[in-house]
Amino acid sequence: MKPAIWLMLTMLGLGASSGALAGAATLDAKVDNHDQLIDPALQARFESITKQLRCLVCQNESIADSNAQLAGDLRREVREQLLAGRTDAEIFDFMTARYGEFVRFNTPLEGKTLAIWGAPFFLLIAGAIVVFRVTRARSRLPLDDEPSPGPAAPGHPGSGQR
């Protein structure tokens, strides 16, 4: 490799690594030793958001309560997005786009959510209507034990013919 290209690649590598270090230093300046945000308003938002996101490993815990490695990664992602100035809705949209609606404990009310929650009630009501109509129709039918009105058919017991 030519020395000029080698020098240029080295300079690019040093520039990129110093930029990443500067970004990490800025992130570290806004977070204390216990991984809490120094700004109390941001910390409150962080806690609220992490309590509303489900741990994909534990599934019954929020990422705020979970000790799984993935939950730690998700908390770190939420913290970075808060520091980048994103709104709560943008963070939820990002997490939902990346991990699916399952990541949220409180899914937004949409058409498919209504269908999922409404289908059992609809089927229950439809079943009750079917049971009501069948019961009503059967109650109008004559009982088998009752004699039929009119003359007895020939060859039938009680007709007198053989």
PyMOL CGO cylinders between C-alpha atoms (Angstrom):
from pymol import cmd
from pymol.cgo import CYLINDER

trace = [
    CYLINDER, 0.00, 0.00, 0.00, 1.28, 3.46, -0.83, 0.3, 1, 1, 1, 1, 1, 1,
    CYLINDER, 1.28, 3.46, -0.83, 2.32, 5.63, 2.11, 0.3, 1, 1, 1, 1, 1, 1,
    CYLINDER, 2.32, 5.63, 2.11, -0.12, 8.43, 1.16, 0.3, 1, 1, 1, 1, 1, 1,
    CYLINDER, -0.12, 8.43, 1.16, -3.10, 6.04, 1.21, 0.3, 1, 1, 1, 1, 1, 1,
    CYLINDER, -3.10, 6.04, 1.21, -1.87, 4.48, 4.46, 0.3, 1, 1, 1, 1, 1, 1,
    CYLINDER, -1.87, 4.48, 4.46, -1.57, 7.93, 6.06, 0.3, 1, 1, 1, 1, 1, 1,
    CYLINDER, -1.57, 7.93, 6.06, -5.05, 8.92, 4.85, 0.3, 1, 1, 1, 1, 1, 1,
    CYLINDER, -5.05, 8.92, 4.85, -6.64, 5.72, 6.21, 0.3, 1, 1, 1, 1, 1, 1,
    CYLINDER, -6.64, 5.72, 6.21, -4.86, 6.18, 9.54, 0.3, 1, 1, 1, 1, 1, 1,
    CYLINDER, -4.86, 6.18, 9.54, -6.10, 9.76, 9.81, 0.3, 1, 1, 1, 1, 1, 1,
    CYLINDER, -6.10, 9.76, 9.81, -9.68, 8.68, 8.99, 0.3, 1, 1, 1, 1, 1, 1,
    CYLINDER, -9.68, 8.68, 8.99, -9.50, 5.93, 11.62, 0.3, 1, 1, 1, 1, 1, 1,
    CYLINDER, -9.50, 5.93, 11.62, -8.18, 8.31, 14.27, 0.3, 1, 1, 1, 1, 1, 1,
    CYLINDER, -8.18, 8.31, 14.27, -10.81, 10.90, 13.40, 0.3, 1, 1, 1, 1, 1, 1,
    CYLINDER, -10.81, 10.90, 13.40, -13.63, 8.36, 13.67, 0.3, 1, 1, 1, 1, 1, 1,
    CYLINDER, -13.63, 8.36, 13.67, -12.39, 6.94, 16.95, 0.3, 1, 1, 1, 1, 1, 1,
    CYLINDER, -12.39, 6.94, 16.95, -11.91, 10.40, 18.50, 0.3, 1, 1, 1, 1, 1, 1,
    CYLINDER, -11.91, 10.40, 18.50, -15.46, 11.32, 17.42, 0.3, 1, 1, 1, 1, 1, 1,
    CYLINDER, -15.46, 11.32, 17.42, -16.82, 8.16, 19.03, 0.3, 1, 1, 1, 1, 1, 1,
    CYLINDER, -16.82, 8.16, 19.03, -14.85, 8.86, 22.19, 0.3, 1, 1, 1, 1, 1, 1,
    CYLINDER, -14.85, 8.86, 22.19, -16.15, 12.44, 22.28, 0.3, 1, 1, 1, 1, 1, 1,
    CYLINDER, -16.15, 12.44, 22.28, -19.72, 11.13, 21.90, 0.3, 1, 1, 1, 1, 1, 1,
    CYLINDER, -19.72, 11.13, 21.90, -19.14, 8.62, 24.71, 0.3, 1, 1, 1, 1, 1, 1,
    CYLINDER, -19.14, 8.62, 24.71, -17.65, 11.35, 26.89, 0.3, 1, 1, 1, 1, 1, 1,
    CYLINDER, -17.65, 11.35, 26.89, -20.73, 13.53, 26.28, 0.3, 1, 1, 1, 1, 1, 1,
    CYLINDER, -20.73, 13.53, 26.28, -22.99, 10.58, 27.16, 0.3, 1, 1, 1, 1, 1, 1,
    CYLINDER, -22.99, 10.58, 27.16, -20.95, 9.89, 30.31, 0.3, 1, 1, 1, 1, 1, 1,
    CYLINDER, -20.95, 9.89, 30.31, -21.18, 13.56, 31.32, 0.3, 1, 1, 1, 1, 1, 1,
    CYLINDER, -21.18, 13.56, 31.32, -25.01, 13.31, 31.40, 0.3, 1, 1, 1, 1, 1, 1,
    CYLINDER, -25.01, 13.31, 31.40, -25.11, 9.99, 33.33, 0.3, 1, 1, 1, 1, 1, 1,
    CYLINDER, -25.11, 9.99, 33.33, -23.90, 9.49, 36.91, 0.3, 1, 1, 1, 1, 1, 1,
    CYLINDER, -23.90, 9.49, 36.91, -21.98, 6.51, 38.34, 0.3, 1, 1, 1, 1, 1, 1,
    CYLINDER, -21.98, 6.51, 38.34, -25.21, 4.55, 38.94, 0.3, 1, 1, 1, 1, 1, 1,
    CYLINDER, -25.21, 4.55, 38.94, -26.37, 4.83, 35.31, 0.3, 1, 1, 1, 1, 1, 1,
    CYLINDER, -26.37, 4.83, 35.31, -28.98, 7.43, 36.22, 0.3, 1, 1, 1, 1, 1, 1,
    CYLINDER, -28.98, 7.43, 36.22, -29.48, 10.56, 34.19, 0.3, 1, 1, 1, 1, 1, 1,
    CYLINDER, -29.48, 10.56, 34.19, -28.30, 13.70, 35.94, 0.3, 1, 1, 1, 1, 1, 1,
    CYLINDER, -28.30, 13.70, 35.94, -31.30, 15.71, 34.73, 0.3, 1, 1, 1, 1, 1, 1,
    CYLINDER, -31.30, 15.71, 34.73, -34.22, 14.73, 37.05, 0.3, 1, 1, 1, 1, 1, 1,
    CYLINDER, -34.22, 14.73, 37.05, -36.85, 15.39, 34.36, 0.3, 1, 1, 1, 1, 1, 1,
    CYLINDER, -36.85, 15.39, 34.36, -35.06, 13.08, 31.91, 0.3, 1, 1, 1, 1, 1, 1,
    CYLINDER, -35.06, 13.08, 31.91, -34.62, 10.48, 34.65, 0.3, 1, 1, 1, 1, 1, 1,
    CYLINDER, -34.62, 10.48, 34.65, -38.36, 10.57, 35.40, 0.3, 1, 1, 1, 1, 1, 1,
    CYLINDER, -38.36, 10.57, 35.40, -39.15, 10.11, 31.69, 0.3, 1, 1, 1, 1, 1, 1,
    CYLINDER, -39.15, 10.11, 31.69, -36.62, 7.29, 31.50, 0.3, 1, 1, 1, 1, 1, 1,
    CYLINDER, -36.62, 7.29, 31.50, -38.24, 5.48, 34.43, 0.3, 1, 1, 1, 1, 1, 1,
    CYLINDER, -38.24, 5.48, 34.43, -41.72, 5.97, 32.98, 0.3, 1, 1, 1, 1, 1, 1,
    CYLINDER, -41.72, 5.97, 32.98, -40.73, 4.65, 29.56, 0.3, 1, 1, 1, 1, 1, 1,
    CYLINDER, -40.73, 4.65, 29.56, -38.80, 1.65, 30.87, 0.3, 1, 1, 1, 1, 1, 1,
    CYLINDER, -38.80, 1.65, 30.87, -41.76, 0.61, 33.05, 0.3, 1, 1, 1, 1, 1, 1,
    CYLINDER, -41.76, 0.61, 33.05, -43.99, 0.58, 29.95, 0.3, 1, 1, 1, 1, 1, 1,
    CYLINDER, -43.99, 0.58, 29.95, -41.66, -1.60, 27.86, 0.3, 1, 1, 1, 1, 1, 1,
    CYLINDER, -41.66, -1.60, 27.86, -41.74, -5.39, 28.25, 0.3, 1, 1, 1, 1, 1, 1,
    CYLINDER, -41.74, -5.39, 28.25, -38.59, -7.45, 28.64, 0.3, 1, 1, 1, 1, 1, 1,
    CYLINDER, -38.59, -7.45, 28.64, -38.54, -9.78, 25.64, 0.3, 1, 1, 1, 1, 1, 1,
    CYLINDER, -38.54, -9.78, 25.64, -36.69, -12.44, 27.64, 0.3, 1, 1, 1, 1, 1, 1,
    CYLINDER, -36.69, -12.44, 27.64, -38.73, -12.41, 30.87, 0.3, 1, 1, 1, 1, 1, 1,
    CYLINDER, -38.73, -12.41, 30.87, -42.01, -11.39, 29.18, 0.3, 1, 1, 1, 1, 1, 1,
    CYLINDER, -42.01, -11.39, 29.18, -43.81, -10.60, 32.43, 0.3, 1, 1, 1, 1, 1, 1,
    CYLINDER, -43.81, -10.60, 32.43, -41.43, -7.93, 33.63, 0.3, 1, 1, 1, 1, 1, 1,
    CYLINDER, -41.43, -7.93, 33.63, -40.70, -4.47, 32.41, 0.3, 1, 1, 1, 1, 1, 1,
    CYLINDER, -40.70, -4.47, 32.41, -37.20, -3.65, 31.26, 0.3, 1, 1, 1, 1, 1, 1,
    CYLINDER, -37.20, -3.65, 31.26, -36.92, -1.46, 34.36, 0.3, 1, 1, 1, 1, 1, 1,
    CYLINDER, -36.92, -1.46, 34.36, -37.33, -4.51, 36.63, 0.3, 1, 1, 1, 1, 1, 1,
    CYLINDER, -37.33, -4.51, 36.63, -35.55, -7.16, 34.57, 0.3, 1, 1, 1, 1, 1, 1,
    CYLINDER, -35.55, -7.16, 34.57, -31.94, -8.22, 35.06, 0.3, 1, 1, 1, 1, 1, 1,
    CYLINDER, -31.94, -8.22, 35.06, -31.66, -9.85, 31.62, 0.3, 1, 1, 1, 1, 1, 1,
    CYLINDER, -31.66, -9.85, 31.62, -28.87, -8.64, 29.37, 0.3, 1, 1, 1, 1, 1, 1,
    CYLINDER, -28.87, -8.64, 29.37, -31.34, -7.66, 26.64, 0.3, 1, 1, 1, 1, 1, 1,
    CYLINDER, -31.34, -7.66, 26.64, -33.27, -5.52, 29.14, 0.3, 1, 1, 1, 1, 1, 1,
    CYLINDER, -33.27, -5.52, 29.14, -30.02, -3.73, 29.96, 0.3, 1, 1, 1, 1, 1, 1,
    CYLINDER, -30.02, -3.73, 29.96, -29.41, -3.11, 26.27, 0.3, 1, 1, 1, 1, 1, 1,
    CYLINDER, -29.41, -3.11, 26.27, -32.95, -1.76, 25.86, 0.3, 1, 1, 1, 1, 1, 1,
    CYLINDER, -32.95, -1.76, 25.86, -32.53, 0.55, 28.88, 0.3, 1, 1, 1, 1, 1, 1,
    CYLINDER, -32.53, 0.55, 28.88, -29.29, 1.83, 27.38, 0.3, 1, 1, 1, 1, 1, 1,
    CYLINDER, -29.29, 1.83, 27.38, -31.06, 2.43, 24.03, 0.3, 1, 1, 1, 1, 1, 1,
    CYLINDER, -31.06, 2.43, 24.03, -33.86, 4.37, 25.76, 0.3, 1, 1, 1, 1, 1, 1,
    CYLINDER, -33.86, 4.37, 25.76, -31.29, 6.45, 27.66, 0.3, 1, 1, 1, 1, 1, 1,
    CYLINDER, -31.29, 6.45, 27.66, -29.39, 7.26, 24.46, 0.3, 1, 1, 1, 1, 1, 1,
    CYLINDER, -29.39, 7.26, 24.46, -32.56, 8.27, 22.65, 0.3, 1, 1, 1, 1, 1, 1,
    CYLINDER, -32.56, 8.27, 22.65, -33.64, 10.49, 25.54, 0.3, 1, 1, 1, 1, 1, 1,
    CYLINDER, -33.64, 10.49, 25.54, -30.26, 12.21, 25.48, 0.3, 1, 1, 1, 1, 1, 1,
    CYLINDER, -30.26, 12.21, 25.48, -30.59, 12.62, 21.71, 0.3, 1, 1, 1, 1, 1, 1,
    CYLINDER, -30.59, 12.62, 21.71, -33.75, 14.65, 22.35, 0.3, 1, 1, 1, 1, 1, 1,
    CYLINDER, -33.75, 14.65, 22.35, -36.38, 12.20, 21.09, 0.3, 1, 1, 1, 1, 1, 1,
    CYLINDER, -36.38, 12.20, 21.09, -39.93, 12.34, 22.43, 0.3, 1, 1, 1, 1, 1, 1,
    CYLINDER, -39.93, 12.34, 22.43, -41.60, 9.47, 24.30, 0.3, 1, 1, 1, 1, 1, 1,
    CYLINDER, -41.60, 9.47, 24.30, -43.75, 8.70, 21.25, 0.3, 1, 1, 1, 1, 1, 1,
    CYLINDER, -43.75, 8.70, 21.25, -40.68, 8.52, 19.00, 0.3, 1, 1, 1, 1, 1, 1,
    CYLINDER, -40.68, 8.52, 19.00, -38.98, 6.13, 21.43, 0.3, 1, 1, 1, 1, 1, 1,
    CYLINDER, -38.98, 6.13, 21.43, -42.07, 3.90, 21.61, 0.3, 1, 1, 1, 1, 1, 1,
    CYLINDER, -42.07, 3.90, 21.61, -42.37, 3.96, 17.81, 0.3, 1, 1, 1, 1, 1, 1,
    CYLINDER, -42.37, 3.96, 17.81, -38.71, 2.99, 17.45, 0.3, 1, 1, 1, 1, 1, 1,
    CYLINDER, -38.71, 2.99, 17.45, -39.02, 0.11, 19.92, 0.3, 1, 1, 1, 1, 1, 1,
    CYLINDER, -39.02, 0.11, 19.92, -42.27, -1.11, 18.34, 0.3, 1, 1, 1, 1, 1, 1,
    CYLINDER, -42.27, -1.11, 18.34, -40.79, -0.96, 14.84, 0.3, 1, 1, 1, 1, 1, 1,
    CYLINDER, -40.79, -0.96, 14.84, -37.73, -2.87, 15.97, 0.3, 1, 1, 1, 1, 1, 1,
    CYLINDER, -37.73, -2.87, 15.97, -39.25, -5.49, 18.32, 0.3, 1, 1, 1, 1, 1, 1,
    CYLINDER, -39.25, -5.49, 18.32, -42.96, -5.56, 17.45, 0.3, 1, 1, 1, 1, 1, 1,
    CYLINDER, -42.96, -5.56, 17.45, -46.03, -4.55, 19.45, 0.3, 1, 1, 1, 1, 1, 1,
    CYLINDER, -46.03, -4.55, 19.45, -45.28, -7.22, 22.05, 0.3, 1, 1, 1, 1, 1, 1,
    CYLINDER, -45.28, -7.22, 22.05, -42.56, -4.98, 23.52, 0.3, 1, 1, 1, 1, 1, 1,
    CYLINDER, -42.56, -4.98, 23.52, -45.23, -2.60, 24.84, 0.3, 1, 1, 1, 1, 1, 1,
    CYLINDER, -45.23, -2.60, 24.84, -47.31, -3.45, 27.89, 0.3, 1, 1, 1, 1, 1, 1,
    CYLINDER, -47.31, -3.45, 27.89, -50.07, -1.04, 26.80, 0.3, 1, 1, 1, 1, 1, 1,
    CYLINDER, -50.07, -1.04, 26.80, -50.56, -1.47, 23.09, 0.3, 1, 1, 1, 1, 1, 1,
    CYLINDER, -50.56, -1.47, 23.09, -52.23, 1.42, 21.25, 0.3, 1, 1, 1, 1, 1, 1,
    CYLINDER, -52.23, 1.42, 21.25, -55.88, 1.02, 20.25, 0.3, 1, 1, 1, 1, 1, 1,
    CYLINDER, -55.88, 1.02, 20.25, -55.94, 0.11, 16.56, 0.3, 1, 1, 1, 1, 1, 1,
    CYLINDER, -55.94, 0.11, 16.56, -58.23, -1.82, 14.24, 0.3, 1, 1, 1, 1, 1, 1,
    CYLINDER, -58.23, -1.82, 14.24, -56.49, -5.15, 14.74, 0.3, 1, 1, 1, 1, 1, 1,
    CYLINDER, -56.49, -5.15, 14.74, -56.42, -4.69, 18.52, 0.3, 1, 1, 1, 1, 1, 1,
    CYLINDER, -56.42, -4.69, 18.52, -60.16, -4.03, 18.45, 0.3, 1, 1, 1, 1, 1, 1,
    CYLINDER, -60.16, -4.03, 18.45, -60.66, -7.17, 16.39, 0.3, 1, 1, 1, 1, 1, 1,
    CYLINDER, -60.66, -7.17, 16.39, -58.59, -9.26, 18.80, 0.3, 1, 1, 1, 1, 1, 1,
    CYLINDER, -58.59, -9.26, 18.80, -60.43, -7.97, 21.87, 0.3, 1, 1, 1, 1, 1, 1,
    CYLINDER, -60.43, -7.97, 21.87, -63.86, -7.71, 20.25, 0.3, 1, 1, 1, 1, 1, 1,
    CYLINDER, -63.86, -7.71, 20.25, -63.98, -11.13, 18.55, 0.3, 1, 1, 1, 1, 1, 1,
    CYLINDER, -63.98, -11.13, 18.55, -64.68, -13.14, 21.75, 0.3, 1, 1, 1, 1, 1, 1,
    CYLINDER, -64.68, -13.14, 21.75, -67.57, -10.84, 22.72, 0.3, 1, 1, 1, 1, 1, 1,
    CYLINDER, -67.57, -10.84, 22.72, -68.99, -10.97, 19.20, 0.3, 1, 1, 1, 1, 1, 1,
    CYLINDER, -68.99, -10.97, 19.20, -68.80, -14.78, 19.17, 0.3, 1, 1, 1, 1, 1, 1,
    CYLINDER, -68.80, -14.78, 19.17, -70.42, -14.97, 22.61, 0.3, 1, 1, 1, 1, 1, 1,
    CYLINDER, -70.42, -14.97, 22.61, -73.34, -12.82, 21.49, 0.3, 1, 1, 1, 1, 1, 1,
    CYLINDER, -73.34, -12.82, 21.49, -73.67, -14.75, 18.20, 0.3, 1, 1, 1, 1, 1, 1,
    CYLINDER, -73.67, -14.75, 18.20, -73.68, -18.04, 20.13, 0.3, 1, 1, 1, 1, 1, 1,
    CYLINDER, -73.68, -18.04, 20.13, -76.35, -16.76, 22.53, 0.3, 1, 1, 1, 1, 1, 1,
    CYLINDER, -76.35, -16.76, 22.53, -78.54, -15.73, 19.58, 0.3, 1, 1, 1, 1, 1, 1,
    CYLINDER, -78.54, -15.73, 19.58, -78.15, -19.17, 17.98, 0.3, 1, 1, 1, 1, 1, 1,
    CYLINDER, -78.15, -19.17, 17.98, -79.02, -20.96, 21.25, 0.3, 1, 1, 1, 1, 1, 1,
    CYLINDER, -79.02, -20.96, 21.25, -82.05, -18.70, 21.75, 0.3, 1, 1, 1, 1, 1, 1,
    CYLINDER, -82.05, -18.70, 21.75, -83.38, -19.29, 18.22, 0.3, 1, 1, 1, 1, 1, 1,
    CYLINDER, -83.38, -19.29, 18.22, -82.85, -23.08, 18.35, 0.3, 1, 1, 1, 1, 1, 1,
    CYLINDER, -82.85, -23.08, 18.35, -84.51, -23.34, 21.76, 0.3, 1, 1, 1, 1, 1, 1,
    CYLINDER, -84.51, -23.34, 21.76, -87.44, -21.23, 20.62, 0.3, 1, 1, 1, 1, 1, 1,
    CYLINDER, -87.44, -21.23, 20.62, -87.91, -23.28, 17.43, 0.3, 1, 1, 1, 1, 1, 1,
    CYLINDER, -87.91, -23.28, 17.43, -87.75, -26.57, 19.31, 0.3, 1, 1, 1, 1, 1, 1,
    CYLINDER, -87.75, -26.57, 19.31, -90.30, -25.40, 21.86, 0.3, 1, 1, 1, 1, 1, 1,
    CYLINDER, -90.30, -25.40, 21.86, -92.83, -24.96, 19.05, 0.3, 1, 1, 1, 1, 1, 1,
    CYLINDER, -92.83, -24.96, 19.05, -92.44, -28.55, 17.80, 0.3, 1, 1, 1, 1, 1, 1,
    CYLINDER, -92.44, -28.55, 17.80, -94.96, -31.16, 19.07, 0.3, 1, 1, 1, 1, 1, 1,
    CYLINDER, -94.96, -31.16, 19.07, -93.72, -33.68, 21.59, 0.3, 1, 1, 1, 1, 1, 1,
    CYLINDER, -93.72, -33.68, 21.59, -93.39, -37.27, 20.39, 0.3, 1, 1, 1, 1, 1, 1,
    CYLINDER, -93.39, -37.27, 20.39, -95.49, -38.61, 23.30, 0.3, 1, 1, 1, 1, 1, 1,
    CYLINDER, -95.49, -38.61, 23.30, -98.58, -36.64, 22.39, 0.3, 1, 1, 1, 1, 1, 1,
    CYLINDER, -98.58, -36.64, 22.39, -101.12, -38.37, 20.06, 0.3, 1, 1, 1, 1, 1, 1,
    CYLINDER, -101.12, -38.37, 20.06, -101.40, -36.67, 16.73, 0.3, 1, 1, 1, 1, 1, 1,
    CYLINDER, -101.40, -36.67, 16.73, -104.78, -35.12, 15.99, 0.3, 1, 1, 1, 1, 1, 1,
    CYLINDER, -104.78, -35.12, 15.99, -106.82, -36.86, 13.29, 0.3, 1, 1, 1, 1, 1, 1,
    CYLINDER, -106.82, -36.86, 13.29, -107.51, -40.43, 12.21, 0.3, 1, 1, 1, 1, 1, 1,
    CYLINDER, -107.51, -40.43, 12.21, -104.94, -43.12, 12.91, 0.3, 1, 1, 1, 1, 1, 1,
    CYLINDER, -104.94, -43.12, 12.91, -103.14, -44.50, 9.91, 0.3, 1, 1, 1, 1, 1, 1,
    CYLINDER, -103.14, -44.50, 9.91, -104.09, -48.02, 8.70, 0.3, 1, 1, 1, 1, 1, 1,
    CYLINDER, -104.09, -48.02, 8.70, -101.94, -50.74, 10.17, 0.3, 1, 1, 1, 1, 1, 1,
    CYLINDER, -101.94, -50.74, 10.17, -100.97, -48.49, 13.02, 0.3, 1, 1, 1, 1, 1, 1,
    CYLINDER, -100.97, -48.49, 13.02, -101.70, -49.74, 16.55, 0.3, 1, 1, 1, 1, 1, 1,
    CYLINDER, -101.70, -49.74, 16.55, -105.04, -48.35, 17.71, 0.3, 1, 1, 1, 1, 1, 1,
    CYLINDER, -105.04, -48.35, 17.71, -106.49, -48.06, 14.19, 0.3, 1, 1, 1, 1, 1, 1,
    CYLINDER, -106.49, -48.06, 14.19, -108.46, -51.28, 14.43, 0.3, 1, 1, 1, 1, 1, 1,
    CYLINDER, -108.46, -51.28, 14.43, -107.17, -52.49, 11.06, 0.3, 1, 1, 1, 1, 1, 1,
    CYLINDER, -107.17, -52.49, 11.06, -104.67, -55.23, 10.50, 0.3, 1, 1, 1, 1, 1, 1,
]
cmd.load_cgo(trace, "trace")
